[in-house]
């Protein structure tokens, strides 16, 4: 699926192809939730993710983000793992503390900000 840009947004630089890969909801309907998933469902979910990631071209920029808070609220931070040239290459790993007392939501937002800031400063027109 191509990237949808809000009205008035600039398109990506020439040579930069942007695709958003979304998991198909129906694939996950029979896999339970993270709290109730059986061992078989856990393996099926892991296999689905591995298969999807391995199907991506090695030129794909892949970003994984996460945030957490100990105690929620509590000390929190965000992390981003960025594969600039496919998942078989070494990733860039970023982390940043957010606050001594906040929620996981703030950690999640910080993680997204880390990823966006890094990629905005690292990717140049014609990036391959």
Residue frames as a rotation matrix with the C-alpha (Angstrom) as fourth column:
UNK 1
0.596 0.803 0.000 0.00
0.803 -0.596 0.000 0.00
0.000 0.000 -1.000 0.00
UNK 2
-0.222 -0.646 0.730 1.38
0.583 -0.688 -0.431 3.43
0.781 0.330 0.529 -0.87
UNK 3
-0.685 -0.100 -0.722 1.74
0.690 -0.408 -0.598 6.12
-0.235 -0.907 0.349 1.72
UNK 4
0.328 0.838 0.436 -1.26
0.837 -0.472 0.277 8.41
0.438 0.274 -0.856 2.08
UNK 5
-0.761 -0.645 -0.072 -0.24
0.623 -0.695 -0.361 12.02
0.182 -0.319 0.930 2.52
UNK 6
0.021 0.773 -0.635 -2.44
0.731 -0.445 -0.517 14.60
-0.682 -0.453 -0.574 4.24
UNK 7
0.704 0.300 0.643 -3.59
0.676 -0.561 -0.478 17.48
0.218 0.771 -0.598 2.04
UNK 8
0.890 -0.373 0.260 -0.77
-0.364 -0.928 -0.083 19.94
0.273 -0.021 -0.962 1.53
UNK 9
0.598 -0.714 0.365 1.97
-0.110 0.377 0.920 17.50
-0.794 -0.590 0.147 2.59
UNK 10
0.109 -0.670 -0.734 5.13
-0.985 -0.174 0.013 17.25
-0.136 0.721 -0.679 0.57
UNK 11
0.931 0.152 -0.333 5.70
-0.234 0.947 -0.222 13.89
0.282 0.284 0.916 -1.14
UNK 12
0.634 -0.762 0.131 8.78
0.310 0.405 0.860 11.84
-0.709 -0.505 0.493 -0.25
UNK 13
0.012 -0.709 -0.705 12.02
-0.644 -0.545 0.537 12.86
-0.765 0.447 -0.464 -2.01
UNK 14
0.630 0.160 -0.760 12.50
-0.749 0.386 -0.539 11.44
0.208 0.908 0.363 -5.52
UNK 15
-0.198 -0.717 -0.669 13.96
-0.461 0.670 -0.582 7.95
0.865 0.192 -0.463 -5.38
UNK 16
-0.922 -0.044 0.386 12.54
-0.377 0.336 -0.863 7.23
-0.091 -0.941 -0.326 -1.93
UNK 17
-0.333 0.821 -0.463 9.76
-0.203 0.417 0.886 4.70
0.921 0.389 0.028 -2.16
UNK 18
-0.771 0.137 0.622 7.51
-0.635 -0.095 -0.767 4.66
-0.046 -0.986 0.160 0.87
UNK 19
-0.190 0.727 -0.659 5.33
-0.146 0.643 0.752 1.69
0.971 0.239 -0.016 1.70
UNK 20
-0.317 0.192 0.929 3.40
-0.948 -0.039 -0.315 1.07
-0.024 -0.981 0.194 4.87
UNK 21
-0.574 0.099 -0.813 3.17
-0.141 0.966 0.217 -2.62
0.807 0.239 -0.541 5.64
UNK 22
-0.217 0.610 0.762 0.13
-0.975 -0.168 -0.143 -3.40
0.041 -0.774 0.632 7.71
UNK 23
-0.971 -0.030 0.236 -0.61
-0.074 0.981 -0.179 -6.83
-0.227 -0.191 -0.955 9.12
UNK 24
-0.465 0.861 -0.204 -3.83
-0.296 0.066 0.953 -8.25
0.834 0.504 0.224 7.83
UNK 25
-0.311 0.404 0.860 -6.29
-0.949 -0.183 -0.257 -8.24
0.053 -0.896 0.440 10.72
UNK 26
0.699 0.681 -0.220 -7.79
-0.671 0.730 0.127 -11.59
0.247 0.059 0.967 9.74
UNK 27
0.069 -0.751 -0.656 -4.40
-0.084 0.651 -0.754 -13.28
0.994 0.107 -0.019 10.24
UNK 28
-0.815 -0.515 0.268 -4.41
-0.239 -0.123 -0.963 -12.34
0.529 -0.848 -0.022 13.91
UNK 29
0.000 0.927 0.375 -8.03
-0.851 -0.197 0.487 -13.09
0.525 -0.319 0.789 14.81
UNK 30
0.826 0.360 -0.433 -7.35
-0.161 0.888 0.431 -16.70
0.539 -0.286 0.792 15.83
UNK 31
-0.061 -0.961 -0.270 -4.11
0.273 0.245 -0.931 -16.05
0.960 -0.131 0.247 17.68
UNK 32
0.420 0.290 -0.860 -5.55
0.886 0.075 0.458 -14.94
0.197 -0.954 -0.226 21.03
UNK 33
0.861 -0.186 0.473 -4.33
-0.233 -0.971 0.043 -11.97
0.452 -0.147 -0.880 23.00
UNK 34
-0.088 -0.996 0.008 -0.89
-0.412 0.030 -0.911 -11.61
0.907 -0.083 -0.413 24.54
UNK 35
-0.406 -0.026 0.914 -2.36
-0.914 0.018 -0.405 -12.59
-0.006 -1.000 -0.031 27.93
UNK 36
0.324 0.669 0.669 -4.33
-0.621 0.684 -0.383 -15.67
-0.714 -0.292 0.637 26.80
UNK 37
0.385 -0.200 -0.901 -2.33
-0.876 0.226 -0.425 -17.01
0.289 0.953 -0.088 23.82
UNK 38
0.912 -0.086 0.402 -1.58
-0.063 0.937 0.343 -20.75
-0.406 -0.338 0.849 23.84
UNK 39
-0.059 -0.992 0.115 1.87
-0.078 0.119 0.990 -22.11
-0.995 0.050 -0.085 22.97
UNK 40
-0.198 0.053 0.979 0.58
0.882 0.444 0.155 -23.09
-0.427 0.894 -0.135 19.51
UNK 41
0.806 0.537 0.248 -0.88
0.591 -0.744 -0.311 -19.60
0.017 0.397 -0.918 18.96
UNK 42
0.618 -0.669 -0.412 2.40
-0.226 -0.654 0.722 -18.02
-0.753 -0.354 -0.556 20.14
UNK 43
-0.360 -0.779 0.513 4.40
0.301 0.424 0.854 -20.08
-0.883 0.462 0.082 17.61
UNK 44
0.131 0.496 0.858 1.92
0.983 0.045 -0.176 -19.26
-0.126 0.867 -0.482 14.82
UNK 45
0.954 0.205 -0.219 2.15
0.205 -0.978 -0.023 -15.54
-0.219 -0.023 -0.975 15.62
UNK 46
0.233 -0.951 -0.201 5.96
-0.239 -0.257 0.937 -15.66
-0.943 -0.170 -0.287 15.69
UNK 47
-0.371 -0.337 0.865 6.05
0.663 0.556 0.501 -17.56
-0.650 0.760 0.017 12.39
UNK 48
0.566 0.661 0.492 3.68
0.822 -0.409 -0.395 -15.04
-0.060 0.628 -0.776 10.76
UNK 49
0.858 -0.306 -0.413 5.92
-0.185 -0.933 0.309 -12.15
-0.480 -0.189 -0.857 11.83
UNK 50
-0.134 -0.965 0.225 9.12
-0.045 0.233 0.971 -13.93
-0.990 0.120 -0.074 10.69
UNK 51
-0.119 0.151 0.981 7.57
0.895 0.443 0.040 -14.79
-0.429 0.884 -0.188 7.32
UNK 52
0.860 0.491 0.139 6.43
0.505 -0.783 -0.363 -11.21
-0.069 0.382 -0.922 6.78
UNK 53
0.636 -0.674 -0.375 9.77
-0.368 -0.692 0.621 -9.68
-0.678 -0.258 -0.688 7.73
UNK 54
-0.298 -0.793 0.532 11.69
0.145 0.513 0.846 -12.17
-0.943 0.329 -0.038 5.60
UNK 55
0.200 0.455 0.867 9.46
0.924 0.207 -0.322 -11.36
-0.326 0.866 -0.379 2.60
UNK 56
0.864 0.121 -0.489 10.48
0.059 -0.988 -0.140 -7.68
-0.500 0.092 -0.861 2.62
UNK 57
0.704 -0.658 0.269 13.14
0.346 -0.013 -0.938 -6.55
0.621 0.753 0.218 0.10
UNK 58
0.142 -0.763 -0.631 16.58
0.989 0.086 0.119 -5.90
-0.037 -0.641 0.766 1.61
UNK 59
-0.697 -0.345 0.629 16.17
0.436 -0.900 -0.011 -2.24
0.570 0.266 0.777 0.65
UNK 60
0.331 0.940 0.087 13.23
0.405 -0.225 0.886 -1.86
0.852 -0.258 -0.455 3.04
UNK 61
-0.688 -0.378 0.619 13.53
-0.354 -0.570 -0.741 0.60
0.633 -0.730 0.259 5.90
UNK 62
0.188 0.728 -0.659 12.01
0.415 0.549 0.725 -1.15
0.890 -0.410 -0.199 8.93
UNK 63
-0.601 -0.309 0.737 11.37
-0.444 -0.638 -0.630 0.57
0.664 -0.706 0.246 12.24
UNK 64
0.100 0.572 -0.814 10.27
0.627 0.599 0.498 -0.98
0.772 -0.560 -0.300 15.53
UNK 65
-0.473 -0.212 0.855 9.36
-0.391 -0.819 -0.420 1.25
0.790 -0.532 0.305 18.48
UNK 66
0.177 0.564 -0.807 8.32
0.646 0.552 0.527 0.71
0.743 -0.614 -0.266 22.06
UNK 67
-0.348 -0.235 0.908 7.85
-0.493 -0.778 -0.390 2.55
0.798 -0.583 0.155 25.30
UNK 68
0.130 0.404 -0.905 7.38
0.594 0.699 0.398 1.45
0.794 -0.590 -0.149 28.88
UNK 69
-0.035 -0.108 0.993 7.01
-0.687 -0.719 -0.102 2.67
0.726 -0.686 -0.050 32.41
UNK 70
-0.693 -0.222 -0.686 7.91
0.315 0.762 -0.566 0.76
0.648 -0.608 -0.458 35.56
UNK 71
-0.757 0.485 -0.438 4.74
0.456 -0.088 -0.886 0.83
-0.468 -0.870 -0.155 37.63
UNK 72
-0.727 0.422 0.542 2.85
0.459 -0.290 0.840 2.81
0.511 0.859 0.017 35.00
UNK 73
0.804 -0.507 0.311 3.08
-0.239 -0.754 -0.612 5.58
0.545 0.417 -0.727 36.09
UNK 74
0.716 -0.697 -0.052 6.74
0.333 0.275 0.902 5.40
-0.614 -0.663 0.429 36.99
UNK 75
-0.192 -0.845 -0.499 10.14
-0.363 -0.411 0.836 5.90
-0.912 0.341 -0.228 35.42
UNK 76
0.658 0.526 0.538 9.62
0.301 0.471 -0.829 5.69
-0.690 0.708 0.151 31.65
UNK 77
-0.324 -0.770 -0.549 11.46
-0.417 -0.404 0.814 5.78
-0.849 0.493 -0.190 28.37
UNK 78
0.799 0.576 -0.173 11.28
-0.373 0.248 -0.894 4.94
-0.472 0.779 0.413 24.70
UNK 79
-0.300 -0.876 0.379 13.31
-0.061 0.414 0.908 2.81
-0.952 0.249 -0.178 22.29
UNK 80
0.739 0.423 -0.524 13.56
-0.566 -0.031 -0.824 2.56
-0.365 0.906 0.216 18.52
UNK 81
-0.171 -0.731 0.660 15.27
0.148 0.643 0.751 -0.15
-0.974 0.226 -0.002 16.47
UNK 82
0.614 0.338 -0.713 15.87
-0.533 -0.490 -0.690 0.95
-0.583 0.804 -0.121 12.89
UNK 83
-0.037 -0.560 0.828 16.99
0.553 0.679 0.484 -1.27
-0.832 0.475 0.285 10.02
UNK 84
0.011 -0.019 -1.000 18.08
-0.497 -0.867 0.011 1.10
-0.867 0.497 -0.019 7.27
UNK 85
-0.285 -0.218 -0.933 18.82
-0.950 0.194 0.245 -1.62
0.127 0.957 -0.262 4.69
UNK 86
0.240 0.480 -0.844 16.65
-0.385 0.845 0.372 -4.63
0.891 0.235 0.387 5.49
UNK 87
0.781 0.224 0.583 16.39
-0.617 0.128 0.777 -6.74
0.100 -0.966 0.238 8.61
UNK 88
0.825 -0.538 -0.172 19.42
0.534 0.843 -0.074 -8.92
0.185 -0.030 0.982 7.82
UNK 89
-0.053 -0.842 0.536 21.72
0.297 -0.526 -0.797 -5.92
0.953 0.117 0.278 8.37
UNK 90
-0.612 -0.247 -0.751 22.77
0.781 -0.046 -0.622 -4.47
0.119 -0.968 0.221 11.72
UNK 91
0.447 0.853 0.270 20.16
0.752 -0.522 0.403 -2.16
0.484 0.023 -0.875 13.23
UNK 92
-0.619 -0.408 0.671 20.54
-0.066 -0.824 -0.562 1.27
0.783 -0.392 0.483 14.75
UNK 93
0.058 0.612 -0.789 19.31
0.857 0.376 0.354 1.04
0.513 -0.696 -0.502 18.35
UNK 94
-0.569 -0.151 0.808 18.18
-0.100 -0.963 -0.250 4.22
0.816 -0.223 0.533 20.10
UNK 95
0.084 0.654 -0.752 16.80
0.891 0.289 0.350 4.79
0.446 -0.699 -0.559 23.58
UNK 96
-0.616 -0.221 0.756 15.88
-0.030 -0.953 -0.302 7.79
0.787 -0.209 0.580 25.63
UNK 97
-0.614 0.433 -0.660 14.56
0.779 0.199 -0.595 8.24
-0.126 -0.879 -0.460 29.16
UNK 98
-0.116 0.669 0.734 11.42
0.509 -0.594 0.622 10.38
0.853 0.446 -0.272 29.30
UNK 99
0.108 0.239 0.965 10.66
-0.640 -0.726 0.252 11.14
0.760 -0.645 0.075 32.93
UNK 100
-0.895 -0.411 0.173 11.07
-0.372 0.475 -0.798 9.87
0.246 -0.778 -0.578 36.48
UNK 101
-0.612 0.764 0.205 7.30
0.285 0.454 -0.844 9.51
-0.738 -0.459 -0.495 36.71
UNK 102
-0.390 0.562 -0.729 5.04
-0.883 -0.452 0.124 9.21
-0.259 0.693 0.673 33.70
UNK 103
0.447 0.659 0.605 3.09
-0.390 0.752 -0.531 6.60
-0.805 0.001 0.593 31.75
UNK 104
-0.243 -0.515 0.822 3.99
0.489 0.667 0.562 4.11
-0.837 0.539 0.090 29.04
UNK 105
0.717 0.559 0.416 2.10
0.653 -0.332 -0.680 6.34
-0.242 0.760 -0.603 26.60
UNK 106
0.819 -0.458 -0.345 4.80
-0.448 -0.887 0.115 8.99
-0.358 0.061 -0.932 26.95
UNK 107
-0.151 -0.883 0.444 7.46
-0.245 0.469 0.849 6.33
-0.958 0.019 -0.287 26.35
UNK 108
0.109 0.285 0.952 5.66
0.789 0.558 -0.258 5.21
-0.605 0.779 -0.164 23.17
UNK 109
0.963 0.267 0.048 5.47
0.246 -0.788 -0.564 8.79
-0.113 0.555 -0.825 21.85
UNK 110
0.452 -0.874 -0.181 9.15
-0.616 -0.452 0.646 9.35
-0.645 -0.181 -0.742 22.64
UNK 111
-0.181 -0.507 0.843 10.06
0.243 0.807 0.538 6.16
-0.953 0.302 -0.023 20.74
UNK 112
0.521 0.445 0.729 8.21
0.815 -0.005 -0.580 7.34
-0.254 0.896 -0.365 17.64
UNK 113
0.959 -0.198 -0.200 9.91
-0.218 -0.973 -0.080 10.74
-0.179 0.121 -0.976 17.92
UNK 114
0.112 -0.967 0.227 13.33
-0.347 0.176 0.921 9.07
-0.931 -0.182 -0.316 18.19
UNK 115
-0.100 -0.101 0.990 12.67
0.681 0.718 0.142 7.05
-0.725 0.689 -0.004 15.02
UNK 116
0.777 0.468 0.422 11.33
0.627 -0.504 -0.594 9.99
-0.066 0.726 -0.685 13.04
UNK 117
0.808 -0.517 -0.283 14.14
-0.421 -0.843 0.336 12.31
-0.412 -0.152 -0.898 14.07
UNK 118
-0.084 -0.893 0.443 16.84
-0.120 0.450 0.885 9.74
-0.989 0.021 -0.145 13.26
UNK 119
-0.016 0.108 0.994 15.41
0.857 0.514 -0.042 8.83
-0.515 0.851 -0.101 9.87
UNK 120
0.924 0.378 0.058 14.75
0.360 -0.808 -0.467 12.47
-0.129 0.452 -0.882 8.94
UNK 121
0.624 -0.751 -0.214 18.42
-0.630 -0.646 0.431 13.25
-0.462 -0.134 -0.877 9.60
UNK 122
-0.204 -0.746 0.634 19.81
-0.201 0.666 0.719 10.05
-0.958 0.019 -0.286 8.04
UNK 123
0.061 0.309 0.949 17.88
0.806 0.546 -0.230 9.54
-0.589 0.779 -0.216 4.84
UNK 124
-0.494 -0.291 -0.819 18.81
-0.224 -0.868 0.443 11.67
-0.840 0.403 0.364 1.88
UNK 125
0.541 0.670 -0.508 17.11
-0.669 -0.024 -0.743 12.01
-0.510 0.742 0.435 -1.50
UNK 126
0.304 -0.376 -0.875 17.92
-0.750 0.472 -0.464 8.98
0.587 0.797 -0.138 -3.63
UNK 127
-0.228 -0.355 0.907 18.33
-0.897 0.438 -0.054 6.80
-0.378 -0.826 -0.419 -0.50
UNK 128
0.347 0.278 -0.896 18.75
-0.634 0.774 -0.005 3.15
0.692 0.569 0.445 -1.50
